[in-house]
Amino acid sequence: MAFFQRKVPCPYCYNEIAPTALAVRCSGRAAPGKARCTEAPDSARIQFFSDGTPVLPVIVGPDRKQVLSRSEATCPDCGAVSAIRVCPDCHSRMPRSFDADSPLFGLVGVRGSGKTVMLAVLQKELYSTIARRFDASIDSPGGKTGLAGELEAFLRGMEDSSNGMLPAQTAAHTSGMTIPAVFEWRFAKKSLGGKLTRDASTLFSFYDSAGEDLATEDRALGQHYLAATSGVILLLDPFGFPGNRERALGSGVNPESLTTSPETVLRALTTVLQTAEKTKKNKKIKQPVAVVVSKIDAFFDDIPDDHPMRRPSSKLRYFDDTESLTIHDHVAAMIEQWGGDGLLRMLDSNYEKYRLFGASALGAEPSYQNLKVNARGVLPHRVGEPLLWLMADRGFLPKEG
């Protein structure tokens, strides 16, 4: 039937699947007189994520092929009726809110740009500050497995009051992929006038790739998840620009983290997105890209005290587009001053929609030599703004300005 044809990427494996035709995992609640199905490692989970955790089987039909359903199915072995929907490919459990409008976001950047630190802090901000700001329920439907669990452990290490340490560099995956961090956002969507309209929910996921995976166009093209994204957050290390190199070395930044320029990563990302969208000659990429200068706290002395970029994120329940554009213009001027005018031209020439941001996951410079967090602790600054811009651009969050 026609409604089975619309496919969207699975938030876990990024393969395209139909939300109305999902596999179903046995619930284990056997019918009277029948033996309960037993748990065993799932070959699909092993193949995709190297995850051998024992689970109940996926329901199959008389032909031993997976039963695909919009809602539920009956296990032929134990008679259990189950509504536990899973991806037909990777067998990850699909939350009830999974539908054709569940966005996938990629967070990419060069080695040393702070992607993992940013994701770890963003995850906490989603559960706390951002959830309170929008009066939303934000949760990880897959629990603290895979990347979500790793990020939580990294954050605990950074917040250790006696010995806060930064996580090691993300290694390139040689077998299987890490289970992405998947989030479910539910809230009562209101108009800007404050009138209650309707309950809204969405599902979105992040994947953390190694910086080396974006160092060349060939390696970037091998990043399966980037071809499935609805929006990308590109993290730029300000120390990677020519005008800041000496400052970086003087601060103890590892020279190896400065070998791949911001322009190189943007060029690789552009190739991937053009290939995925089949962008025609002389046309621009439609997918929105949030370009974030990380570690912006290291450059606060170059930003006026009363500038919006120095202020914390708004507590209002909408995305302030006017403020965001003011920050965009200032970040563009800083990048140009640092010798990154080529990057700005590349963005203008290849993207229909992009926005520049300045953010800091730590809020104060760490010791780059021994990877220790500043004694002031973890003080995130505007880390949620790029994601909120992407969500507002999709119409999920209200926008003003």
C-alpha atoms as a printed R data frame, in Angstrom:
    type eleno elety resid chain resno      x       y       z
1   ATOM     1    CA   MET     A     1  0.000   0.000   0.000
2   ATOM     2    CA   ALA     A     2  1.130   3.560  -0.686
3   ATOM     3    CA   PHE     A     3  1.589   4.634   2.915
4   ATOM     4    CA   PHE     A     4  4.227   1.932   3.377
5   ATOM     5    CA   GLN     A     5  6.438   3.596   0.802
6   ATOM     6    CA   ARG     A     6  7.550   6.719   2.672
7   ATOM     7    CA   LYS     A     7 10.853   5.986   4.341
8   ATOM     8    CA   VAL     A     8 12.984   7.954   6.791
9   ATOM     9    CA   PRO     A     9 16.330   7.182   8.437
10  ATOM    10    CA   CYS     A    10 16.333   5.058  11.579
11  ATOM    11    CA   PRO     A    11 17.659   7.248  14.434
12  ATOM    12    CA   TYR     A    12 20.039   4.452  15.452
13  ATOM    13    CA   CYS     A    13 21.489   2.858  12.302
14  ATOM    14    CA   TYR     A    14 20.516   5.615   9.800
15  ATOM    15    CA   ASN     A    15 19.187   3.105   7.265
16  ATOM    16    CA   GLU     A    16 15.953   4.236   5.623
17  ATOM    17    CA   ILE     A    17 12.878   2.497   7.036
18  ATOM    18    CA   ALA     A    18  9.110   3.013   6.905
19  ATOM    19    CA   PRO     A    19  7.637   4.199  10.255
20  ATOM    20    CA   THR     A    20  4.437   2.346   9.339
21  ATOM    21    CA   ALA     A    21  6.214  -0.964   8.679
22  ATOM    22    CA   LEU     A    22  8.421  -1.775  11.655
23  ATOM    23    CA   ALA     A    23  9.557  -5.112  13.022
24  ATOM    24    CA   VAL     A    24  8.172  -6.195  16.404
25  ATOM    25    CA   ARG     A    25 10.112  -7.766  19.268
26  ATOM    26    CA   CYS     A    26  8.406 -10.441  21.379
27  ATOM    27    CA   SER     A    27  7.202  -9.107  24.735
28  ATOM    28    CA   GLY     A    28  7.931 -12.368  26.549
29  ATOM    29    CA   ARG     A    29  4.385 -12.509  27.952
30  ATOM    30    CA   ALA     A    30  3.550 -15.997  26.703
31  ATOM    31    CA   ALA     A    31 -0.019 -17.096  26.079
32  ATOM    32    CA   PRO     A    32 -1.467 -19.622  28.572
33  ATOM    33    CA   GLY     A    33 -0.073 -23.089  28.023
34  ATOM    34    CA   LYS     A    34  2.891 -21.927  25.932
35  ATOM    35    CA   ALA     A    35  6.550 -21.656  26.906
36  ATOM    36    CA   ARG     A    36  8.030 -18.168  27.141
37  ATOM    37    CA   CYS     A    37 10.544 -17.136  24.473
38  ATOM    38    CA   THR     A    38 14.091 -16.898  25.775
39  ATOM    39    CA   GLU     A    39 16.604 -14.100  25.433
40  ATOM    40    CA   ALA     A    40 19.663 -14.510  23.206
41  ATOM    41    CA   PRO     A    41 22.179 -12.265  21.419
42  ATOM    42    CA   ASP     A    42 20.630 -10.596  18.362
43  ATOM    43    CA   SER     A    43 22.703 -10.999  15.193
44  ATOM    44    CA   ALA     A    44 21.492  -7.624  13.851
45  ATOM    45    CA   ARG     A    45 22.606  -5.839  17.034
46  ATOM    46    CA   ILE     A    46 25.972  -7.552  16.798
47  ATOM    47    CA   GLN     A    47 26.350  -6.617  13.135
48  ATOM    48    CA   PHE     A    48 25.512  -2.933  13.573
49  ATOM    49    CA   PHE     A    49 26.742  -2.111  17.079
50  ATOM    50    CA   SER     A    50 28.866  -5.078  18.230
51  ATOM    51    CA   ASP     A    51 26.220  -5.411  20.958
52  ATOM    52    CA   GLY     A    52 25.784  -8.991  22.137
53  ATOM    53    CA   THR     A    53 23.345  -8.219  24.959
54  ATOM    54    CA   PRO     A    54 20.741 -11.042  25.162
55  ATOM    55    CA   VAL     A    55 17.262  -9.866  24.078
56  ATOM    56    CA   LEU     A    56 13.945 -11.466  23.171
57  ATOM    57    CA   PRO     A    57 13.552 -12.459  19.507
58  ATOM    58    CA   VAL     A    58 11.985 -10.397  16.751
59  ATOM    59    CA   ILE     A    59  8.627 -11.845  15.679
60  ATOM    60    CA   VAL     A    60  8.648 -13.757  12.391
61  ATOM    61    CA   GLY     A    61  5.893 -15.220  10.229
62  ATOM    62    CA   PRO     A    62  5.406 -18.795   8.965
63  ATOM    63    CA   ASP     A    63  8.050 -18.111   6.319
64  ATOM    64    CA   ARG     A    64 10.474 -17.133   9.140
65  ATOM    65    CA   LYS     A    65 10.696 -13.606   7.743
66  ATOM    66    CA   GLN     A    66 10.183 -10.602  10.006
67  ATOM    67    CA   VAL     A    67  6.601  -9.495  10.490
68  ATOM    68    CA   LEU     A    68  6.337  -5.778   9.675
69  ATOM    69    CA   SER     A    69  3.568  -3.838  11.364
70  ATOM    70    CA   ARG     A    70  2.344  -0.328  12.132
71  ATOM    71    CA   SER     A    71  1.559  -1.219  15.746
72  ATOM    72    CA   GLU     A    72  1.677  -4.827  17.028
73  ATOM    73    CA   ALA     A    73  2.114  -8.491  16.156
74  ATOM    74    CA   THR     A    74  1.594 -11.924  17.700
75  ATOM    75    CA   CYS     A    75  4.589 -14.181  18.313
76  ATOM    76    CA   PRO     A    76  4.033 -17.564  16.588
77  ATOM    77    CA   ASP     A    77  6.265 -19.344  19.100
78  ATOM    78    CA   CYS     A    78  4.878 -18.231  22.491
79  ATOM    79    CA   GLY     A    79  1.610 -16.550  21.478
80  ATOM    80    CA   ALA     A    80  2.543 -13.220  23.065
81  ATOM    81    CA   VAL     A    81  0.953 -10.099  21.622
82  ATOM    82    CA   SER     A    82  3.590  -7.380  21.467
83  ATOM    83    CA   ALA     A    83  3.702  -3.695  20.545
84  ATOM    84    CA   ILE     A    84  7.481  -3.381  21.010
85  ATOM    85    CA   ARG     A    85  8.391  -1.869  17.639
86  ATOM    86    CA   VAL     A    86 11.990  -2.122  16.466
87  ATOM    87    CA   CYS     A    87 13.966  -1.095  13.400
88  ATOM    88    CA   PRO     A    88 13.754  -3.872  10.772
89  ATOM    89    CA   ASP     A    89 17.487  -3.533  10.120
90  ATOM    90    CA   CYS     A    90 19.329  -2.891  13.411
91  ATOM    91    CA   HIS     A    91 16.544  -4.070  15.779
92  ATOM    92    CA   SER     A    92 16.771  -0.950  17.976
93  ATOM    93    CA   ARG     A    93 13.581  -0.166  19.860
94  ATOM    94    CA   MET     A    94 11.569   2.645  18.248
95  ATOM    95    CA   PRO     A    95  9.846   5.134  20.584
96  ATOM    96    CA   ARG     A    96  6.160   5.815  19.954
97  ATOM    97    CA   SER     A    97  7.016   9.302  18.678
98  ATOM    98    CA   PHE     A    98  9.125   7.966  15.803
99  ATOM    99    CA   ASP     A    99  7.597   9.166  12.550
100 ATOM   100    CA   ALA     A   100  8.493  10.758   9.231
101 ATOM   101    CA   ASP     A   101  9.394  14.041  10.956
102 ATOM   102    CA   SER     A   102 12.052  12.699  13.338
103 ATOM   103    CA   PRO     A   103 15.221  14.691  12.533
104 ATOM   104    CA   LEU     A   104 18.755  13.364  12.668
105 ATOM   105    CA   PHE     A   105 21.544  15.827  13.394
106 ATOM   106    CA   GLY     A   106 25.240  15.359  12.779
107 ATOM   107    CA   LEU     A   107 27.891  16.997  14.946
108 ATOM   108    CA   VAL     A   108 31.166  17.142  13.047
109 ATOM   109    CA   GLY     A   109 34.472  18.896  13.456
110 ATOM   110    CA   VAL     A   110 38.221  18.531  13.298
111 ATOM   111    CA   ARG     A   111 40.288  16.614  15.805
112 ATOM   112    CA   GLY     A   112 40.618  18.736  18.930
113 ATOM   113    CA   SER     A   113 37.597  20.955  18.256
114 ATOM   114    CA   GLY     A   114 35.838  19.589  21.344
115 ATOM   115    CA   LYS     A   115 32.997  17.577  19.757
116 ATOM   116    CA   THR     A   116 32.759  14.966  22.501
117 ATOM   117    CA   VAL     A   117 32.997  17.560  25.269
118 ATOM   118    CA   MET     A   118 30.316  19.652  23.551
119 ATOM   119    CA   LEU     A   119 28.003  16.643  23.166
120 ATOM   120    CA   ALA     A   120 28.477  15.572  26.791
121 ATOM   121    CA   VAL     A   121 27.599  19.041  28.058
122 ATOM   122    CA   LEU     A   122 24.752  19.461  25.548
123 ATOM   123    CA   GLN     A   123 23.196  16.207  26.747
124 ATOM   124    CA   LYS     A   124 23.090  17.525  30.316
125 ATOM   125    CA   GLU     A   125 21.764  20.904  29.138
126 ATOM   126    CA   LEU     A   126 18.949  19.144  27.275
127 ATOM   127    CA   TYR     A   127 17.876  17.291  30.406
128 ATOM   128    CA   SER     A   128 18.050  20.402  32.611
129 ATOM   129    CA   THR     A   129 18.389  24.007  31.401
130 ATOM   130    CA   ILE     A   130 16.789  23.568  27.973
131 ATOM   131    CA   ALA     A   131 13.999  21.333  29.313
132 ATOM   132    CA   ARG     A   132 13.120  23.975  31.936
133 ATOM   133    CA   ARG     A   133 13.304  26.821  29.402
134 ATOM   134    CA   PHE     A   134 10.717  25.208  27.114
135 ATOM   135    CA   ASP     A   135  8.803  23.380  29.869
136 ATOM   136    CA   ALA     A   136  9.614  20.189  28.006
137 ATOM   137    CA   SER     A   137 10.172  16.558  28.859
138 ATOM   138    CA   ILE     A   138 13.443  15.513  27.217
139 ATOM   139    CA   ASP     A   139 14.633  11.955  27.703
140 ATOM   140    CA   SER     A   140 16.775   9.225  26.152
141 ATOM   141    CA   PRO     A   141 14.331   6.495  25.059
142 ATOM   142    CA   GLY     A   142 17.159   4.009  24.608
143 ATOM   143    CA   GLY     A   143 18.441   4.552  28.138
144 ATOM   144    CA   LYS     A   144 22.069   5.150  29.002
145 ATOM   145    CA   THR     A   145 23.494   2.768  26.420
146 ATOM   146    CA   GLY     A   146 26.012   3.461  23.693
147 ATOM   147    CA   LEU     A   147 26.984   7.090  23.181
148 ATOM   148    CA   ALA     A   148 24.473   8.428  25.743
149 ATOM   149    CA   GLY     A   149 26.126   6.374  28.492
150 ATOM   150    CA   GLU     A   150 29.617   7.315  27.341
151 ATOM   151    CA   LEU     A   151 28.728  11.014  27.377
152 ATOM   152    CA   GLU     A   152 27.350  10.748  30.901
153 ATOM   153    CA   ALA     A   153 30.553   9.062  32.071
154 ATOM   154    CA   PHE     A   154 32.679  11.720  30.339
155 ATOM   155    CA   LEU     A   155 30.704  14.473  32.060
156 ATOM   156    CA   ARG     A   156 31.181  12.863  35.477
157 ATOM   157    CA   GLY     A   157 34.913  12.813  34.809
158 ATOM   158    CA   MET     A   158 34.917  16.484  33.819
159 ATOM   159    CA   GLU     A   159 32.810  17.524  36.818
160 ATOM   160    CA   ASP     A   160 35.034  15.725  39.329
161 ATOM   161    CA   SER     A   161 35.701  18.550  41.793
162 ATOM   162    CA   SER     A   162 39.157  17.272  42.708
163 ATOM   163    CA   ASN     A   163 40.483  16.137  39.334
164 ATOM   164    CA   GLY     A   164 38.250  17.114  36.414
165 ATOM   165    CA   MET     A   165 39.640  15.539  33.237
166 ATOM   166    CA   LEU     A   166 38.738  15.971  29.572
167 ATOM   167    CA   PRO     A   167 37.840  12.822  27.593
168 ATOM   168    CA   ALA     A   168 40.360  11.330  25.198
169 ATOM   169    CA   GLN     A   169 40.066  11.920  21.456
170 ATOM   170    CA   THR     A   170 37.245   9.985  19.783
171 ATOM   171    CA   ALA     A   171 38.739   7.025  17.953
172 ATOM   172    CA   ALA     A   172 37.655   6.058  14.459
173 ATOM   173    CA   HIS     A   173 35.386   2.992  14.572
174 ATOM   174    CA   THR     A   174 36.877  -0.060  12.899
175 ATOM   175    CA   SER     A   175 34.036  -2.523  13.545
176 ATOM   176    CA   GLY     A   176 30.403  -1.548  13.918
177 ATOM   177    CA   MET     A   177 29.169   1.861  15.008
178 ATOM   178    CA   THR     A   178 28.509   3.279  18.442
179 ATOM   179    CA   ILE     A   179 24.822   3.369  19.360
180 ATOM   180    CA   PRO     A   180 23.928   7.056  18.782
181 ATOM   181    CA   ALA     A   181 22.550   9.315  21.499
182 ATOM   182    CA   VAL     A   182 18.812   9.503  20.801
183 ATOM   183    CA   PHE     A   183 16.546  12.051  22.494
184 ATOM   184    CA   GLU     A   184 12.771  12.361  22.691
185 ATOM   185    CA   TRP     A   185 11.410  15.903  23.210
186 ATOM   186    CA   ARG     A   186  7.797  16.374  24.354
187 ATOM   187    CA   PHE     A   187  6.155  19.655  25.269
188 ATOM   188    CA   ALA     A   188  2.942  21.669  25.063
189 ATOM   189    CA   LYS     A   189  3.520  23.814  22.000
190 ATOM   190    CA   LYS     A   190  2.302  27.365  22.495
191 ATOM   191    CA   SER     A   191  1.949  30.303  20.180
192 ATOM   192    CA   LEU     A   192  4.091  33.374  20.820
193 ATOM   193    CA   GLY     A   193  1.009  34.991  22.356
194 ATOM   194    CA   GLY     A   194  1.000  32.299  25.032
195 ATOM   195    CA   LYS     A   195 -2.097  30.470  23.807
196 ATOM   196    CA   LEU     A   196 -1.901  26.716  24.276
197 ATOM   197    CA   THR     A   197 -2.123  24.971  20.930
198 ATOM   198    CA   ARG     A   198 -1.245  21.271  21.042
199 ATOM   199    CA   ASP     A   199  1.069  18.658  22.470
200 ATOM   200    CA   ALA     A   200  4.114  18.163  20.269
201 ATOM   201    CA   SER     A   201  6.900  15.611  20.259
202 ATOM   202    CA   THR     A   202  9.894  14.758  18.164
203 ATOM   203    CA   LEU     A   203 12.783  12.358  18.173
204 ATOM   204    CA   PHE     A   204 16.323  13.353  17.247
205 ATOM   205    CA   SER     A   205 19.709  11.728  17.453
206 ATOM   206    CA   PHE     A   206 23.396  12.630  17.483
207 ATOM   207    CA   TYR     A   207 26.390  10.600  16.420
208 ATOM   208    CA   ASP     A   208 29.969  11.378  17.453
209 ATOM   209    CA   SER     A   209 32.510  10.685  14.716
210 ATOM   210    CA   ALA     A   210 36.267  10.904  14.990
211 ATOM   211    CA   GLY     A   211 37.837  14.111  13.699
212 ATOM   212    CA   GLU     A   212 40.014  12.055  11.366
213 ATOM   213    CA   ASP     A   213 36.835  10.838   9.617
214 ATOM   214    CA   LEU     A   214 36.325  14.345   8.202
215 ATOM   215    CA   ALA     A   215 39.979  15.039   7.414
216 ATOM   216    CA   THR     A   216 39.605  14.081   3.736
217 ATOM   217    CA   GLU     A   217 36.714  13.993   1.285
218 ATOM   218    CA   ASP     A   218 37.151  10.251   0.674
219 ATOM   219    CA   ARG     A   219 36.930   9.418   4.382
220 ATOM   220    CA   ALA     A   220 33.994  11.776   4.846
221 ATOM   221    CA   LEU     A   221 32.063  10.038   2.060
222 ATOM   222    CA   GLY     A   222 32.348   6.841   4.102
223 ATOM   223    CA   GLN     A   223 30.404   8.382   7.005
224 ATOM   224    CA   HIS     A   224 27.054   6.705   6.427
225 ATOM   225    CA   TYR     A   225 25.171   8.825   8.965
226 ATOM   226    CA   LEU     A   226 25.990  12.170   7.312
227 ATOM   227    CA   ALA     A   227 23.998  11.259   4.208
228 ATOM   228    CA   ALA     A   228 20.909  10.806   6.417
229 ATOM   229    CA   THR     A   229 21.054  14.003   8.472
230 ATOM   230    CA   SER     A   230 18.355  16.685   8.583
231 ATOM   231    CA   GLY     A   231 20.812  19.297   9.787
232 ATOM   232    CA   VAL     A   232 24.469  19.498  10.738
233 ATOM   233    CA   ILE     A   233 26.326  21.248  13.535
234 ATOM   234    CA   LEU     A   234 29.852  21.936  12.315
235 ATOM   235    CA   LEU     A   235 32.235  22.605  15.189
236 ATOM   236    CA   LEU     A   236 35.261  24.746  14.352
237 ATOM   237    CA   ASP     A   237 38.331  25.019  16.547
238 ATOM   238    CA   PRO     A   238 39.218  28.744  16.656
239 ATOM   239    CA   PHE     A   239 42.865  27.779  17.162
240 ATOM   240    CA   GLY     A   240 42.783  26.113  13.732
241 ATOM   241    CA   PHE     A   241 42.631  29.458  11.927
242 ATOM   242    CA   PRO     A   242 45.986  30.893  10.759
243 ATOM   243    CA   GLY     A   243 45.666  34.036  12.862
244 ATOM   244    CA   ASN     A   244 45.370  32.059  16.109
245 ATOM   245    CA   ARG     A   245 48.047  29.395  15.619
246 ATOM   246    CA   GLU     A   246 50.782  31.085  17.641
247 ATOM   247    CA   ARG     A   247 48.327  31.817  20.418
248 ATOM   248    CA   ALA     A   248 47.303  28.156  20.439
249 ATOM   249    CA   LEU     A   249 50.858  26.862  20.679
250 ATOM   250    CA   GLY     A   250 51.608  29.362  23.429
251 ATOM   251    CA   SER     A   251 48.622  28.030  25.393
252 ATOM   252    CA   GLY     A   252 49.890  24.449  25.201
253 ATOM   253    CA   VAL     A   253 47.533  23.191  22.484
254 ATOM   254    CA   ASN     A   254 48.766  19.942  20.913
255 ATOM   255    CA   PRO     A   255 50.149  20.839  17.436
256 ATOM   256    CA   GLU     A   256 48.731  17.557  16.058
257 ATOM   257    CA   SER     A   257 45.219  18.910  16.610
258 ATOM   258    CA   LEU     A   258 45.988  21.838  14.296
259 ATOM   259    CA   THR     A   259 46.961  19.835  11.205
260 ATOM   260    CA   THR     A   260 43.460  19.800   9.639
261 ATOM   261    CA   SER     A   261 42.148  23.266   8.857
262 ATOM   262    CA   PRO     A   262 38.506  24.346   9.319
263 ATOM   263    CA   GLU     A   263 38.267  24.819   5.532
264 ATOM   264    CA   THR     A   264 39.331  21.195   4.955
265 ATOM   265    CA   VAL     A   265 36.527  19.844   7.143
266 ATOM   266    CA   LEU     A   266 33.952  22.173   5.576
267 ATOM   267    CA   ARG     A   267 35.077  21.099   2.105
268 ATOM   268    CA   ALA     A   268 34.704  17.417   3.044
269 ATOM   269    CA   LEU     A   269 31.285  18.019   4.598
270 ATOM   270    CA   THR     A   270 30.178  19.959   1.521
271 ATOM   271    CA   THR     A   271 31.132  17.041  -0.731
272 ATOM   272    CA   VAL     A   272 29.138  14.596   1.422
273 ATOM   273    CA   LEU     A   273 26.010  16.765   1.506
274 ATOM   274    CA   GLN     A   274 26.174  17.566  -2.210
275 ATOM   275    CA   THR     A   275 26.444  13.848  -2.945
276 ATOM   276    CA   ALA     A   276 23.553  12.979  -0.602
277 ATOM   277    CA   GLU     A   277 21.283  15.708  -1.988
278 ATOM   278    CA   LYS     A   278 22.423  15.188  -5.585
279 ATOM   279    CA   THR     A   279 22.990  18.936  -5.724
280 ATOM   280    CA   LYS     A   280 22.947  20.167  -9.296
281 ATOM   281    CA   LYS     A   281 25.614  22.350 -10.839
282 ATOM   282    CA   ASN     A   282 25.397  25.988  -9.698
283 ATOM   283    CA   LYS     A   283 22.844  25.046  -7.010
284 ATOM   284    CA   LYS     A   284 23.305  25.233  -3.242
285 ATOM   285    CA   ILE     A   285 22.872  22.661  -0.479
286 ATOM   286    CA   LYS     A   286 19.411  22.895   1.081
287 ATOM   287    CA   GLN     A   287 20.240  21.245   4.400
288 ATOM   288    CA   PRO     A   288 20.766  23.842   7.178
289 ATOM   289    CA   VAL     A   289 24.199  23.949   8.786
290 ATOM   290    CA   ALA     A   290 24.962  25.521  12.165
291 ATOM   291    CA   VAL     A   291 28.627  26.554  12.164
292 ATOM   292    CA   VAL     A   292 29.932  26.850  15.711
293 ATOM   293    CA   VAL     A   293 33.188  28.424  16.836
294 ATOM   294    CA   SER     A   294 33.944  26.409  19.964
295 ATOM   295    CA   LYS     A   295 36.056  27.537  22.938
296 ATOM   296    CA   ILE     A   296 34.705  31.065  22.466
297 ATOM   297    CA   ASP     A   297 35.537  31.872  26.101
298 ATOM   298    CA   ALA     A   298 39.207  32.048  25.088
299 ATOM   299    CA   PHE     A   299 38.305  35.119  22.993
300 ATOM   300    CA   PHE     A   300 35.972  36.947  25.361
301 ATOM   301    CA   ASP     A   301 38.493  39.789  25.627
302 ATOM   302    CA   ASP     A   302 37.874  40.457  21.915
303 ATOM   303    CA   ILE     A   303 34.097  40.716  22.386
304 ATOM   304    CA   PRO     A   304 32.387  43.771  23.971
305 ATOM   305    CA   ASP     A   305 31.027  43.123  27.466
306 ATOM   306    CA   ASP     A   306 27.487  44.067  26.429
307 ATOM   307    CA   HIS     A   307 27.450  41.916  23.280
308 ATOM   308    CA   PRO     A   308 24.797  39.129  23.173
309 ATOM   309    CA   MET     A   309 27.540  36.519  22.676
310 ATOM   310    CA   ARG     A   310 28.858  37.319  26.155
311 ATOM   311    CA   ARG     A   311 25.439  36.862  27.737
312 ATOM   312    CA   PRO     A   312 23.964  33.501  28.787
313 ATOM   313    CA   SER     A   313 21.300  31.917  26.608
314 ATOM   314    CA   SER     A   314 17.829  33.402  26.854
315 ATOM   315    CA   LYS     A   315 15.274  31.862  29.229
316 ATOM   316    CA   LEU     A   316 12.359  32.806  26.967
317 ATOM   317    CA   ARG     A   317 10.375  29.995  25.344
318 ATOM   318    CA   TYR     A   318 11.263  30.856  21.779
319 ATOM   319    CA   PHE     A   319 14.350  31.160  19.614
320 ATOM   320    CA   ASP     A   320 15.453  34.801  19.335
321 ATOM   321    CA   ASP     A   321 16.408  35.118  15.679
322 ATOM   322    CA   THR     A   322 17.370  38.798  15.923
323 ATOM   323    CA   GLU     A   323 19.891  38.086  18.682
324 ATOM   324    CA   SER     A   324 21.189  35.083  16.756
325 ATOM   325    CA   LEU     A   325 21.801  37.161  13.623
326 ATOM   326    CA   THR     A   326 23.715  39.747  15.673
327 ATOM   327    CA   ILE     A   327 25.985  36.966  16.944
328 ATOM   328    CA   HIS     A   328 26.271  35.551  13.410
329 ATOM   329    CA   ASP     A   329 27.616  38.862  12.091
330 ATOM   330    CA   HIS     A   330 30.143  39.218  14.922
331 ATOM   331    CA   VAL     A   331 31.416  35.646  14.552
332 ATOM   332    CA   ALA     A   332 31.816  36.215  10.802
333 ATOM   333    CA   ALA     A   333 33.940  39.302  11.505
334 ATOM   334    CA   MET     A   334 36.104  37.324  13.955
335 ATOM   335    CA   ILE     A   335 36.620  34.470  11.483
336 ATOM   336    CA   GLU     A   336 37.644  36.932   8.783
337 ATOM   337    CA   GLN     A   337 40.082  38.600  11.168
338 ATOM   338    CA   TRP     A   338 41.605  35.190  11.954
339 ATOM   339    CA   GLY     A   339 42.256  34.503   8.264
340 ATOM   340    CA   GLY     A   340 39.159  32.403   7.634
341 ATOM   341    CA   ASP     A   341 37.641  34.507   4.866
342 ATOM   342    CA   GLY     A   342 37.956  31.525   2.501
343 ATOM   343    CA   LEU     A   343 35.697  29.490   4.782
344 ATOM   344    CA   LEU     A   344 33.073  32.246   4.748
345 ATOM   345    CA   ARG     A   345 33.125  32.362   0.954
346 ATOM   346    CA   MET     A   346 32.763  28.574   0.833
347 ATOM   347    CA   LEU     A   347 29.676  28.792   3.046
348 ATOM   348    CA   ASP     A   348 28.144  31.594   0.971
349 ATOM   349    CA   SER     A   349 28.786  29.752  -2.291
350 ATOM   350    CA   ASN     A   350 27.534  26.311  -1.275
351 ATOM   351    CA   TYR     A   351 24.777  26.638   1.351
352 ATOM   352    CA   GLU     A   352 21.282  28.085   1.102
353 ATOM   353    CA   LYS     A   353 21.009  28.349   4.868
354 ATOM   354    CA   TYR     A   354 23.738  28.505   7.477
355 ATOM   355    CA   ARG     A   355 24.180  30.312  10.770
356 ATOM   356    CA   LEU     A   356 27.336  31.148  12.749
357 ATOM   357    CA   PHE     A   357 27.508  30.679  16.522
358 ATOM   358    CA   GLY     A   358 30.003  31.093  19.335
359 ATOM   359    CA   ALA     A   359 29.832  28.608  22.216
360 ATOM   360    CA   SER     A   360 31.895  27.078  24.992
361 ATOM   361    CA   ALA     A   361 31.226  23.713  26.604
362 ATOM   362    CA   LEU     A   362 33.559  24.409  29.531
363 ATOM   363    CA   GLY     A   363 33.171  28.179  29.977
364 ATOM   364    CA   ALA     A   364 36.835  28.575  30.943
365 ATOM   365    CA   GLU     A   365 40.025  27.429  29.261
366 ATOM   366    CA   PRO     A   366 41.327  24.036  30.453
367 ATOM   367    CA   SER     A   367 44.942  22.994  30.726
368 ATOM   368    CA   TYR     A   368 45.558  21.801  27.173
369 ATOM   369    CA   GLN     A   369 48.765  20.012  28.125
370 ATOM   370    CA   ASN     A   370 47.397  17.696  30.816
371 ATOM   371    CA   LEU     A   371 43.718  17.808  29.706
372 ATOM   372    CA   LYS     A   372 42.480  19.099  33.056
373 ATOM   373    CA   VAL     A   373 39.303  21.146  33.418
374 ATOM   374    CA   ASN     A   374 39.690  24.677  34.787
375 ATOM   375    CA   ALA     A   375 39.432  24.896  38.582
376 ATOM   376    CA   ARG     A   376 36.196  26.873  38.138
377 ATOM   377    CA   GLY     A   377 34.535  23.697  36.896
378 ATOM   378    CA   VAL     A   378 32.262  23.110  33.907
379 ATOM   379    CA   LEU     A   379 30.364  26.319  33.066
380 ATOM   380    CA   PRO     A   380 28.660  25.824  29.683
381 ATOM   381    CA   HIS     A   381 28.006  28.921  27.602
382 ATOM   382    CA   ARG     A   382 25.353  28.975  24.819
383 ATOM   383    CA   VAL     A   383 25.929  25.315  23.854
384 ATOM   384    CA   GLY     A   384 22.258  24.712  23.081
385 ATOM   385    CA   GLU     A   385 21.766  27.578  20.614
386 ATOM   386    CA   PRO     A   386 22.866  25.733  17.427
387 ATOM   387    CA   LEU     A   387 20.461  22.854  18.121
388 ATOM   388    CA   LEU     A   388 17.636  25.255  19.010
389 ATOM   389    CA   TRP     A   389 18.193  27.099  15.727
390 ATOM   390    CA   LEU     A   390 17.898  23.831  13.796
391 ATOM   391    CA   MET     A   391 14.735  22.903  15.724
392 ATOM   392    CA   ALA     A   392 13.220  26.358  15.154
393 ATOM   393    CA   ASP     A   393 14.119  26.174  11.472
394 ATOM   394    CA   ARG     A   394 12.052  22.980  11.225
395 ATOM   395    CA   GLY     A   395  9.106  24.761  12.872
396 ATOM   396    CA   PHE     A   396  9.203  22.565  15.978
397 ATOM   397    CA   LEU     A   397 10.138  25.486  18.247
398 ATOM   398    CA   PRO     A   398  8.681  28.999  18.012
399 ATOM   399    CA   LYS     A   399 10.913  31.716  16.598
400 ATOM   400    CA   GLU     A   400 10.760  35.477  16.988
401 ATOM   401    CA   GLY     A   401 12.667  38.257  15.283
